[in-house]
Amino acid sequence: MKLVSEVGVGTVAAGVAKGRADVILISGGDGGTGAAPLSSVHHVGAPWELGLAETQQTLVLNGLRSRVRLQTDGQLKTGVTW
């Protein structure tokens, strides 16, 4: 299941884990879910790091972390340009 990083994504992820999903993919604010054209979802949502942290915490607190694999579709970005 692909989820966009937003406030409350952990709660949605907990429901997805209870629904027996195998993988939860957190999409950051520079991507989208693929359900809409890229131009309409660009810069929507929070950075994937925040969504991943919230999802991890929520799943651990609810005893659901062992049920799913977490992934992100983002990149680690630095201030260095090549």
PyMOL Python script that loads the backbone (N, CA, C, O; Angstrom):
from pymol import cmd

cmd.read_pdbstr("""\
ATOM      1  N   MET A   1       0.849  -1.158   0.000  1.00  0.00           N
ATOM      2  CA  MET A   1       0.000   0.000   0.000  1.00  0.00           C
ATOM      3  C   MET A   1       0.895   1.220   0.000  1.00  0.00           C
ATOM      4  O   MET A   1       1.850   1.286   0.774  1.00  0.00           O
ATOM      5  N   LYS A   2       0.603   2.183  -0.852  1.00  0.00           N
ATOM      6  CA  LYS A   2       1.386   3.414  -0.947  1.00  0.00           C
ATOM      7  C   LYS A   2       0.635   4.537  -0.259  1.00  0.00           C
ATOM      8  O   LYS A   2      -0.520   4.810  -0.588  1.00  0.00           O
ATOM      9  N   LEU A   3       1.287   5.194   0.698  1.00  0.00           N
ATOM     10  CA  LEU A   3       0.680   6.277   1.460  1.00  0.00           C
ATOM     11  C   LEU A   3       1.519   7.538   1.315  1.00  0.00           C
ATOM     12  O   LEU A   3       2.745   7.465   1.232  1.00  0.00           O
ATOM     13  N   VAL A   4       0.866   8.687   1.286  1.00  0.00           N
ATOM     14  CA  VAL A   4       1.565   9.966   1.212  1.00  0.00           C
ATOM     15  C   VAL A   4       1.867  10.434   2.631  1.00  0.00           C
ATOM     16  O   VAL A   4       1.015  10.352   3.515  1.00  0.00           O
ATOM     17  N   SER A   5       3.067  10.917   2.836  1.00  0.00           N
ATOM     18  CA  SER A   5       3.492  11.404   4.139  1.00  0.00           C
ATOM     19  C   SER A   5       2.701  12.657   4.507  1.00  0.00           C
ATOM     20  O   SER A   5       2.862  13.706   3.884  1.00  0.00           O
ATOM     21  N   GLU A   6       1.867  12.542   5.498  1.00  0.00           N
ATOM     22  CA  GLU A   6       1.052  13.635   6.025  1.00  0.00           C
ATOM     23  C   GLU A   6       0.885  13.407   7.511  1.00  0.00           C
ATOM     24  O   GLU A   6       1.210  12.331   8.014  1.00  0.00           O
ATOM     25  N   VAL A   7       0.388  14.390   8.211  1.00  0.00           N
ATOM     26  CA  VAL A   7       0.055  14.200   9.616  1.00  0.00           C
ATOM     27  C   VAL A   7      -1.052  13.147   9.694  1.00  0.00           C
ATOM     28  O   VAL A   7      -2.072  13.266   9.014  1.00  0.00           O
ATOM     29  N   GLY A   8      -0.856  12.139  10.505  1.00  0.00           N
ATOM     30  CA  GLY A   8      -1.847  11.080  10.644  1.00  0.00           C
ATOM     31  C   GLY A   8      -1.581   9.863   9.784  1.00  0.00           C
ATOM     32  O   GLY A   8      -2.371   8.918   9.794  1.00  0.00           O
ATOM     33  N   VAL A   9      -0.479   9.863   9.037  1.00  0.00           N
ATOM     34  CA  VAL A   9      -0.184   8.721   8.170  1.00  0.00           C
ATOM     35  C   VAL A   9       0.041   7.455   9.003  1.00  0.00           C
ATOM     36  O   VAL A   9      -0.226   6.350   8.530  1.00  0.00           O
ATOM     37  N   GLY A  10       0.522   7.605  10.216  1.00  0.00           N
ATOM     38  CA  GLY A  10       0.732   6.448  11.086  1.00  0.00           C
ATOM     39  C   GLY A  10      -0.564   5.737  11.423  1.00  0.00           C
ATOM     40  O   GLY A  10      -0.609   4.508  11.485  1.00  0.00           O
ATOM     41  N   THR A  11      -1.607   6.501  11.638  1.00  0.00           N
ATOM     42  CA  THR A  11      -2.911   5.913  11.940  1.00  0.00           C
ATOM     43  C   THR A  11      -3.440   5.130  10.750  1.00  0.00           C
ATOM     44  O   THR A  11      -3.973   4.032  10.909  1.00  0.00           O
ATOM     45  N   VAL A  12      -3.296   5.690   9.569  1.00  0.00           N
ATOM     46  CA  VAL A  12      -3.722   4.999   8.348  1.00  0.00           C
ATOM     47  C   VAL A  12      -2.883   3.734   8.151  1.00  0.00           C
ATOM     48  O   VAL A  12      -3.406   2.682   7.786  1.00  0.00           O
ATOM     49  N   ALA A  13      -1.581   3.852   8.398  1.00  0.00           N
ATOM     50  CA  ALA A  13      -0.694   2.699   8.247  1.00  0.00           C
ATOM     51  C   ALA A  13      -1.057   1.586   9.217  1.00  0.00           C
ATOM     52  O   ALA A  13      -0.949   0.409   8.874  1.00  0.00           O
ATOM     53  N   ALA A  14      -1.484   1.938  10.419  1.00  0.00           N
ATOM     54  CA  ALA A  14      -1.907   0.920  11.389  1.00  0.00           C
ATOM     55  C   ALA A  14      -3.124   0.161  10.867  1.00  0.00           C
ATOM     56  O   ALA A  14      -3.206  -1.059  11.005  1.00  0.00           O
ATOM     57  N   GLY A  15      -4.056   0.876  10.274  1.00  0.00           N
ATOM     58  CA  GLY A  15      -5.218   0.216   9.685  1.00  0.00           C
ATOM     59  C   GLY A  15      -4.843  -0.679   8.522  1.00  0.00           C
ATOM     60  O   GLY A  15      -5.405  -1.761   8.356  1.00  0.00           O
ATOM     61  N   VAL A  16      -3.895  -0.231   7.719  1.00  0.00           N
ATOM     62  CA  VAL A  16      -3.416  -1.020   6.587  1.00  0.00           C
ATOM     63  C   VAL A  16      -2.721  -2.286   7.090  1.00  0.00           C
ATOM     64  O   VAL A  16      -2.893  -3.365   6.522  1.00  0.00           O
ATOM     65  N   ALA A  17      -1.931  -2.145   8.164  1.00  0.00           N
ATOM     66  CA  ALA A  17      -1.250  -3.310   8.740  1.00  0.00           C
ATOM     67  C   ALA A  17      -2.251  -4.309   9.302  1.00  0.00           C
ATOM     68  O   ALA A  17      -2.071  -5.519   9.165  1.00  0.00           O
ATOM     69  N   LYS A  18      -3.303  -3.806   9.931  1.00  0.00           N
ATOM     70  CA  LYS A  18      -4.349  -4.698  10.445  1.00  0.00           C
ATOM     71  C   LYS A  18      -5.079  -5.403   9.308  1.00  0.00           C
ATOM     72  O   LYS A  18      -5.596  -6.507   9.478  1.00  0.00           O
ATOM     73  N   GLY A  19      -5.114  -4.755   8.148  1.00  0.00           N
ATOM     74  CA  GLY A  19      -5.733  -5.351   6.967  1.00  0.00           C
ATOM     75  C   GLY A  19      -4.818  -6.336   6.255  1.00  0.00           C
ATOM     76  O   GLY A  19      -5.131  -6.810   5.163  1.00  0.00           O
ATOM     77  N   ARG A  20      -3.690  -6.640   6.877  1.00  0.00           N
ATOM     78  CA  ARG A  20      -2.739  -7.657   6.408  1.00  0.00           C
ATOM     79  C   ARG A  20      -1.976  -7.280   5.141  1.00  0.00           C
ATOM     80  O   ARG A  20      -1.707  -8.137   4.299  1.00  0.00           O
ATOM     81  N   ALA A  21      -1.630  -6.007   5.005  1.00  0.00           N
ATOM     82  CA  ALA A  21      -0.758  -5.598   3.898  1.00  0.00           C
ATOM     83  C   ALA A  21       0.644  -6.142   4.156  1.00  0.00           C
ATOM     84  O   ALA A  21       1.055  -6.285   5.307  1.00  0.00           O
ATOM     85  N   ASP A  22       1.367  -6.443   3.100  1.00  0.00           N
ATOM     86  CA  ASP A  22       2.732  -6.943   3.234  1.00  0.00           C
ATOM     87  C   ASP A  22       3.738  -5.808   3.341  1.00  0.00           C
ATOM     88  O   ASP A  22       4.686  -5.878   4.123  1.00  0.00           O
ATOM     89  N   VAL A  23       3.525  -4.750   2.543  1.00  0.00           N
ATOM     90  CA  VAL A  23       4.469  -3.634   2.459  1.00  0.00           C
ATOM     91  C   VAL A  23       3.696  -2.325   2.524  1.00  0.00           C
ATOM     92  O   VAL A  23       2.626  -2.191   1.931  1.00  0.00           O
ATOM     93  N   ILE A  24       4.254  -1.359   3.253  1.00  0.00           N
ATOM     94  CA  ILE A  24       3.714   0.001   3.256  1.00  0.00           C
ATOM     95  C   ILE A  24       4.815   0.899   2.702  1.00  0.00           C
ATOM     96  O   ILE A  24       5.922   0.933   3.239  1.00  0.00           O
ATOM     97  N   LEU A  25       4.512   1.621   1.634  1.00  0.00           N
ATOM     98  CA  LEU A  25       5.459   2.521   0.989  1.00  0.00           C
ATOM     99  C   LEU A  25       5.062   3.954   1.319  1.00  0.00           C
ATOM    100  O   LEU A  25       3.941   4.373   1.031  1.00  0.00           O
ATOM    101  N   ILE A  26       5.973   4.700   1.919  1.00  0.00           N
ATOM    102  CA  ILE A  26       5.710   6.092   2.281  1.00  0.00           C
ATOM    103  C   ILE A  26       6.269   6.989   1.182  1.00  0.00           C
ATOM    104  O   ILE A  26       7.462   6.951   0.881  1.00  0.00           O
ATOM    105  N   SER A  27       5.396   7.794   0.588  1.00  0.00           N
ATOM    106  CA  SER A  27       5.782   8.712  -0.471  1.00  0.00           C
ATOM    107  C   SER A  27       5.891  10.118   0.105  1.00  0.00           C
ATOM    108  O   SER A  27       5.013  10.553   0.849  1.00  0.00           O
ATOM    109  N   GLY A  28       6.957  10.826  -0.232  1.00  0.00           N
ATOM    110  CA  GLY A  28       7.197  12.157   0.302  1.00  0.00           C
ATOM    111  C   GLY A  28       6.530  13.257  -0.483  1.00  0.00           C
ATOM    112  O   GLY A  28       5.793  13.006  -1.437  1.00  0.00           O
ATOM    113  N   GLY A  29       6.799  14.481  -0.069  1.00  0.00           N
ATOM    114  CA  GLY A  29       6.191  15.646  -0.679  1.00  0.00           C
ATOM    115  C   GLY A  29       6.698  15.983  -2.058  1.00  0.00           C
ATOM    116  O   GLY A  29       6.194  16.916  -2.684  1.00  0.00           O
ATOM    117  N   ASP A  30       7.676  15.259  -2.551  1.00  0.00           N
ATOM    118  CA  ASP A  30       8.189  15.545  -3.892  1.00  0.00           C
ATOM    119  C   ASP A  30       7.795  14.463  -4.881  1.00  0.00           C
ATOM    120  O   ASP A  30       8.413  14.320  -5.936  1.00  0.00           O
ATOM    121  N   GLY A  31       6.767  13.705  -4.539  1.00  0.00           N
ATOM    122  CA  GLY A  31       6.373  12.605  -5.418  1.00  0.00           C
ATOM    123  C   GLY A  31       4.875  12.559  -5.591  1.00  0.00           C
ATOM    124  O   GLY A  31       4.317  13.339  -6.364  1.00  0.00           O
ATOM    125  N   GLY A  32       4.236  11.696  -4.916  1.00  0.00           N
ATOM    126  CA  GLY A  32       2.804  11.484  -5.025  1.00  0.00           C
ATOM    127  C   GLY A  32       2.531  10.000  -4.990  1.00  0.00           C
ATOM    128  O   GLY A  32       3.441   9.205  -4.756  1.00  0.00           O
ATOM    129  N   THR A  33       1.311   9.624  -5.215  1.00  0.00           N
ATOM    130  CA  THR A  33       0.954   8.217  -5.111  1.00  0.00           C
ATOM    131  C   THR A  33       0.905   7.525  -6.457  1.00  0.00           C
ATOM    132  O   THR A  33       0.756   6.304  -6.512  1.00  0.00           O
ATOM    133  N   GLY A  34       1.026   8.263  -7.534  1.00  0.00           N
ATOM    134  CA  GLY A  34       0.902   7.657  -8.850  1.00  0.00           C
ATOM    135  C   GLY A  34      -0.541   7.607  -9.319  1.00  0.00           C
ATOM    136  O   GLY A  34      -0.805   7.197 -10.449  1.00  0.00           O
ATOM    137  N   ALA A  35      -1.473   8.013  -8.482  1.00  0.00           N
ATOM    138  CA  ALA A  35      -2.884   7.997  -8.832  1.00  0.00           C
ATOM    139  C   ALA A  35      -3.298   9.261  -9.579  1.00  0.00           C
ATOM    140  O   ALA A  35      -4.414   9.343 -10.093  1.00  0.00           O
ATOM    141  N   ALA A  36      -2.414  10.232  -9.638  1.00  0.00           N
ATOM    142  CA  ALA A  36      -2.721  11.496 -10.315  1.00  0.00           C
ATOM    143  C   ALA A  36      -1.475  11.938 -11.078  1.00  0.00           C
ATOM    144  O   ALA A  36      -0.370  11.486 -10.781  1.00  0.00           O
ATOM    145  N   PRO A  37      -1.653  12.818 -12.056  1.00  0.00           N
ATOM    146  CA  PRO A  37      -0.483  13.311 -12.795  1.00  0.00           C
ATOM    147  C   PRO A  37       0.518  13.976 -11.851  1.00  0.00           C
ATOM    148  O   PRO A  37       0.125  14.608 -10.870  1.00  0.00           O
ATOM    149  N   LEU A  38       1.808  13.833 -12.147  1.00  0.00           N
ATOM    150  CA  LEU A  38       2.857  14.388 -11.303  1.00  0.00           C
ATOM    151  C   LEU A  38       2.680  15.888 -11.106  1.00  0.00           C
ATOM    152  O   LEU A  38       2.946  16.403 -10.020  1.00  0.00           O
ATOM    153  N   SER A  39       2.236  16.597 -12.142  1.00  0.00           N
ATOM    154  CA  SER A  39       2.093  18.048 -12.033  1.00  0.00           C
ATOM    155  C   SER A  39       1.041  18.452 -11.004  1.00  0.00           C
ATOM    156  O   SER A  39       1.112  19.554 -10.461  1.00  0.00           O
ATOM    157  N   SER A  40       0.070  17.589 -10.724  1.00  0.00           N
ATOM    158  CA  SER A  40      -0.984  17.947  -9.771  1.00  0.00           C
ATOM    159  C   SER A  40      -0.654  17.545  -8.345  1.00  0.00           C
ATOM    160  O   SER A  40      -1.332  17.987  -7.417  1.00  0.00           O
ATOM    161  N   VAL A  41       0.372  16.716  -8.139  1.00  0.00           N
ATOM    162  CA  VAL A  41       0.707  16.289  -6.786  1.00  0.00           C
ATOM    163  C   VAL A  41       2.103  16.719  -6.364  1.00  0.00           C
ATOM    164  O   VAL A  41       2.565  16.339  -5.288  1.00  0.00           O
ATOM    165  N   HIS A  42       2.776  17.499  -7.185  1.00  0.00           N
ATOM    166  CA  HIS A  42       4.118  17.944  -6.848  1.00  0.00           C
ATOM    167  C   HIS A  42       4.074  18.826  -5.604  1.00  0.00           C
ATOM    168  O   HIS A  42       3.248  19.735  -5.519  1.00  0.00           O
ATOM    169  N   HIS A  43       4.946  18.570  -4.652  1.00  0.00           N
ATOM    170  CA  HIS A  43       5.047  19.320  -3.398  1.00  0.00           C
ATOM    171  C   HIS A  43       3.810  19.167  -2.516  1.00  0.00           C
ATOM    172  O   HIS A  43       3.484  20.070  -1.746  1.00  0.00           O
ATOM    173  N   VAL A  44       3.128  18.044  -2.620  1.00  0.00           N
ATOM    174  CA  VAL A  44       2.003  17.757  -1.734  1.00  0.00           C
ATOM    175  C   VAL A  44       2.501  16.792  -0.675  1.00  0.00           C
ATOM    176  O   VAL A  44       3.197  15.829  -0.995  1.00  0.00           O
ATOM    177  N   GLY A  45       2.161  17.031   0.558  1.00  0.00           N
ATOM    178  CA  GLY A  45       2.576  16.146   1.633  1.00  0.00           C
ATOM    179  C   GLY A  45       3.839  16.649   2.312  1.00  0.00           C
ATOM    180  O   GLY A  45       4.431  17.657   1.927  1.00  0.00           O
ATOM    181  N   ALA A  46       4.223  15.906   3.334  1.00  0.00           N
ATOM    182  CA  ALA A  46       5.405  16.237   4.123  1.00  0.00           C
ATOM    183  C   ALA A  46       6.598  15.427   3.610  1.00  0.00           C
ATOM    184  O   ALA A  46       6.419  14.508   2.810  1.00  0.00           O
ATOM    185  N   PRO A  47       7.794  15.753   4.054  1.00  0.00           N
ATOM    186  CA  PRO A  47       8.946  14.932   3.683  1.00  0.00           C
ATOM    187  C   PRO A  47       8.746  13.485   4.140  1.00  0.00           C
ATOM    188  O   PRO A  47       8.127  13.233   5.174  1.00  0.00           O
ATOM    189  N   TRP A  48       9.272  12.543   3.365  1.00  0.00           N
ATOM    190  CA  TRP A  48       9.063  11.135   3.676  1.00  0.00           C
ATOM    191  C   TRP A  48       9.659  10.745   5.022  1.00  0.00           C
ATOM    192  O   TRP A  48       9.170   9.816   5.664  1.00  0.00           O
ATOM    193  N   GLU A  49      10.715  11.444   5.463  1.00  0.00           N
ATOM    194  CA  GLU A  49      11.344  11.129   6.746  1.00  0.00           C
ATOM    195  C   GLU A  49      10.356  11.293   7.898  1.00  0.00           C
ATOM    196  O   GLU A  49      10.346  10.490   8.832  1.00  0.00           O
ATOM    197  N   LEU A  50       9.532  12.327   7.830  1.00  0.00           N
ATOM    198  CA  LEU A  50       8.545  12.553   8.886  1.00  0.00           C
ATOM    199  C   LEU A  50       7.459  11.486   8.874  1.00  0.00           C
ATOM    200  O   LEU A  50       7.051  10.997   9.928  1.00  0.00           O
ATOM    201  N   GLY A  51       6.994  11.129   7.691  1.00  0.00           N
ATOM    202  CA  GLY A  51       5.982  10.086   7.578  1.00  0.00           C
ATOM    203  C   GLY A  51       6.494   8.737   8.023  1.00  0.00           C
ATOM    204  O   GLY A  51       5.768   7.968   8.654  1.00  0.00           O
ATOM    205  N   LEU A  52       7.739   8.444   7.699  1.00  0.00           N
ATOM    206  CA  LEU A  52       8.342   7.178   8.107  1.00  0.00           C
ATOM    207  C   LEU A  52       8.471   7.112   9.625  1.00  0.00           C
ATOM    208  O   LEU A  52       8.159   6.088  10.232  1.00  0.00           O
ATOM    209  N   ALA A  53       8.928   8.198  10.237  1.00  0.00           N
ATOM    210  CA  ALA A  53       9.084   8.232  11.692  1.00  0.00           C
ATOM    211  C   ALA A  53       7.734   8.057  12.388  1.00  0.00           C
ATOM    212  O   ALA A  53       7.622   7.286  13.341  1.00  0.00           O
ATOM    213  N   GLU A  54       6.722   8.764  11.919  1.00  0.00           N
ATOM    214  CA  GLU A  54       5.392   8.650  12.531  1.00  0.00           C
ATOM    215  C   GLU A  54       4.824   7.246  12.360  1.00  0.00           C
ATOM    216  O   GLU A  54       4.240   6.688  13.289  1.00  0.00           O
ATOM    217  N   THR A  55       4.998   6.681  11.176  1.00  0.00           N
ATOM    218  CA  THR A  55       4.499   5.333  10.906  1.00  0.00           C
ATOM    219  C   THR A  55       5.190   4.315  11.795  1.00  0.00           C
ATOM    220  O   THR A  55       4.536   3.450  12.378  1.00  0.00           O
ATOM    221  N   GLN A  56       6.513   4.412  11.903  1.00  0.00           N
ATOM    222  CA  GLN A  56       7.282   3.501  12.760  1.00  0.00           C
ATOM    223  C   GLN A  56       6.778   3.566  14.195  1.00  0.00           C
ATOM    224  O   GLN A  56       6.516   2.531  14.807  1.00  0.00           O
ATOM    225  N   GLN A  57       6.642   4.764  14.731  1.00  0.00           N
ATOM    226  CA  GLN A  57       6.205   4.934  16.117  1.00  0.00           C
ATOM    227  C   GLN A  57       4.811   4.361  16.338  1.00  0.00           C
ATOM    228  O   GLN A  57       4.576   3.664  17.325  1.00  0.00           O
ATOM    229  N   THR A  58       3.899   4.646  15.438  1.00  0.00           N
ATOM    230  CA  THR A  58       2.521   4.176  15.589  1.00  0.00           C
ATOM    231  C   THR A  58       2.437   2.659  15.512  1.00  0.00           C
ATOM    232  O   THR A  58       1.728   2.031  16.298  1.00  0.00           O
ATOM    233  N   LEU A  59       3.162   2.071  14.564  1.00  0.00           N
ATOM    234  CA  LEU A  59       3.128   0.615  14.430  1.00  0.00           C
ATOM    235  C   LEU A  59       3.740  -0.074  15.643  1.00  0.00           C
ATOM    236  O   LEU A  59       3.226  -1.096  16.098  1.00  0.00           O
ATOM    237  N   VAL A  60       4.832   0.472  16.170  1.00  0.00           N
ATOM    238  CA  VAL A  60       5.465  -0.114  17.357  1.00  0.00           C
ATOM    239  C   VAL A  60       4.536  -0.006  18.562  1.00  0.00           C
ATOM    240  O   VAL A  60       4.369  -0.972  19.306  1.00  0.00           O
ATOM    241  N   LEU A  61       3.932   1.164  18.755  1.00  0.00           N
ATOM    242  CA  LEU A  61       3.038   1.365  19.899  1.00  0.00           C
ATOM    243  C   LEU A  61       1.823   0.439  19.863  1.00  0.00           C
ATOM    244  O   LEU A  61       1.296   0.063  20.910  1.00  0.00           O
ATOM    245  N   ASN A  62       1.383   0.074  18.669  1.00  0.00           N
ATOM    246  CA  ASN A  62       0.213  -0.792  18.525  1.00  0.00           C
ATOM    247  C   ASN A  62       0.564  -2.260  18.326  1.00  0.00           C
ATOM    248  O   ASN A  62      -0.319  -3.081  18.078  1.00  0.00           O
ATOM    249  N   GLY A  63       1.842  -2.594  18.432  1.00  0.00           N
ATOM    250  CA  GLY A  63       2.273  -3.981  18.290  1.00  0.00           C
ATOM    251  C   GLY A  63       2.090  -4.543  16.885  1.00  0.00           C
ATOM    252  O   GLY A  63       1.884  -5.745  16.720  1.00  0.00           O
ATOM    253  N   LEU A  64       2.163  -3.679  15.869  1.00  0.00           N
ATOM    254  CA  LEU A  64       1.928  -4.091  14.487  1.00  0.00           C
ATOM    255  C   LEU A  64       3.180  -4.060  13.623  1.00  0.00           C
ATOM    256  O   LEU A  64       3.126  -4.420  12.447  1.00  0.00           O
ATOM    257  N   ARG A  65       4.305  -3.637  14.188  1.00  0.00           N
ATOM    258  CA  ARG A  65       5.497  -3.416  13.367  1.00  0.00           C
ATOM    259  C   ARG A  65       6.010  -4.694  12.712  1.00  0.00           C
ATOM    260  O   ARG A  65       6.549  -4.639  11.606  1.00  0.00           O
ATOM    261  N   SER A  66       5.857  -5.827  13.360  1.00  0.00           N
ATOM    262  CA  SER A  66       6.382  -7.081  12.801  1.00  0.00           C
ATOM    263  C   SER A  66       5.546  -7.602  11.630  1.00  0.00           C
ATOM    264  O   SER A  66       5.967  -8.523  10.930  1.00  0.00           O
ATOM    265  N   ARG A  67       4.380  -7.024  11.419  1.00  0.00           N
ATOM    266  CA  ARG A  67       3.487  -7.512  10.356  1.00  0.00           C
ATOM    267  C   ARG A  67       3.822  -6.983   8.972  1.00  0.00           C
ATOM    268  O   ARG A  67       3.494  -7.621   7.972  1.00  0.00           O
ATOM    269  N   VAL A  68       4.472  -5.824   8.896  1.00  0.00           N
ATOM    270  CA  VAL A  68       4.685  -5.180   7.596  1.00  0.00           C
ATOM    271  C   VAL A  68       6.137  -4.769   7.407  1.00  0.00           C
ATOM    272  O   VAL A  68       6.898  -4.644   8.366  1.00  0.00           O
ATOM    273  N   ARG A  69       6.499  -4.563   6.157  1.00  0.00           N
ATOM    274  CA  ARG A  69       7.799  -4.023   5.787  1.00  0.00           C
ATOM    275  C   ARG A  69       7.560  -2.577   5.374  1.00  0.00           C
ATOM    276  O   ARG A  69       6.640  -2.297   4.605  1.00  0.00           O
ATOM    277  N   LEU A  70       8.373  -1.661   5.874  1.00  0.00           N
ATOM    278  CA  LEU A  70       8.251  -0.244   5.518  1.00  0.00           C
ATOM    279  C   LEU A  70       9.287   0.106   4.465  1.00  0.00           C
ATOM    280  O   LEU A  70      10.443  -0.308   4.552  1.00  0.00           O
ATOM    281  N   GLN A  71       8.860   0.872   3.469  1.00  0.00           N
ATOM    282  CA  GLN A  71       9.745   1.360   2.420  1.00  0.00           C
ATOM    283  C   GLN A  71       9.410   2.817   2.145  1.00  0.00           C
ATOM    284  O   GLN A  71       8.334   3.293   2.507  1.00  0.00           O
ATOM    285  N   THR A  72      10.332   3.522   1.505  1.00  0.00           N
ATOM    286  CA  THR A  72      10.068   4.885   1.052  1.00  0.00           C
ATOM    287  C   THR A  72      10.436   4.989  -0.415  1.00  0.00           C
ATOM    288  O   THR A  72      11.230   4.202  -0.929  1.00  0.00           O
ATOM    289  N   ASP A  73       9.853   5.964  -1.078  1.00  0.00           N
ATOM    290  CA  ASP A  73      10.227   6.188  -2.476  1.00  0.00           C
ATOM    291  C   ASP A  73      11.055   7.461  -2.609  1.00  0.00           C
ATOM    292  O   ASP A  73      11.248   7.964  -3.716  1.00  0.00           O
ATOM    293  N   GLY A  74      11.545   7.982  -1.487  1.00  0.00           N
ATOM    294  CA  GLY A  74      12.333   9.210  -1.511  1.00  0.00           C
ATOM    295  C   GLY A  74      13.808   8.938  -1.609  1.00  0.00           C
ATOM    296  O   GLY A  74      14.250   7.792  -1.693  1.00  0.00           O
ATOM    297  N   GLN A  75      14.559  10.013  -1.596  1.00  0.00           N
ATOM    298  CA  GLN A  75      16.008   9.947  -1.645  1.00  0.00           C
ATOM    299  C   GLN A  75      16.568  10.738  -0.476  1.00  0.00           C
ATOM    300  O   GLN A  75      15.926  11.660   0.029  1.00  0.00           O
ATOM    301  N   LEU A  76      17.765  10.373  -0.051  1.00  0.00           N
ATOM    302  CA  LEU A  76      18.453  11.207   0.919  1.00  0.00           C
ATOM    303  C   LEU A  76      19.050  12.376   0.161  1.00  0.00           C
ATOM    304  O   LEU A  76      19.812  12.184  -0.786  1.00  0.00           O
ATOM    305  N   LYS A  77      18.708  13.584   0.572  1.00  0.00           N
ATOM    306  CA  LYS A  77      19.175  14.765  -0.149  1.00  0.00           C
ATOM    307  C   LYS A  77      20.097  15.576   0.747  1.00  0.00           C
ATOM    308  O   LYS A  77      19.852  15.708   1.946  1.00  0.00           O
ATOM    309  N   THR A  78      21.137  16.106   0.172  1.00  0.00           N
ATOM    310  CA  THR A  78      22.083  16.931   0.921  1.00  0.00           C
ATOM    311  C   THR A  78      22.203  18.281   0.231  1.00  0.00           C
ATOM    312  O   THR A  78      21.664  18.488  -0.856  1.00  0.00           O
ATOM    313  N   GLY A  79      22.909  19.187   0.872  1.00  0.00           N
ATOM    314  CA  GLY A  79      23.123  20.502   0.290  1.00  0.00           C
ATOM    315  C   GLY A  79      24.210  20.523  -0.781  1.00  0.00           C
ATOM    316  O   GLY A  79      24.444  21.555  -1.411  1.00  0.00           O
ATOM    317  N   VAL A  80      24.867  19.399  -0.987  1.00  0.00           N
ATOM    318  CA  VAL A  80      25.960  19.331  -1.956  1.00  0.00           C
ATOM    319  C   VAL A  80      25.398  19.079  -3.336  1.00  0.00           C
ATOM    320  O   VAL A  80      24.592  18.167  -3.521  1.00  0.00           O
ATOM    321  N   THR A  81      25.806  19.866  -4.301  1.00  0.00           N
ATOM    322  CA  THR A  81      25.403  19.626  -5.684  1.00  0.00           C
ATOM    323  C   THR A  81      26.621  19.223  -6.488  1.00  0.00           C
ATOM    324  O   THR A  81      27.721  19.716  -6.239  1.00  0.00           O
ATOM    325  N   TRP A  82      26.445  18.366  -7.413  1.00  0.00           N
ATOM    326  CA  TRP A  82      27.555  17.871  -8.233  1.00  0.00           C
ATOM    327  C   TRP A  82      27.541  18.497  -9.593  1.00  0.00           C
ATOM    328  O   TRP A  82      28.403  18.197 -10.419  1.00  0.00           O
TER     329      TRP A  82
END
""", "prot")
cmd.dss("prot")
cmd.show_as("cartoon", "prot")
cmd.util.cbc("prot")
cmd.orient("prot")
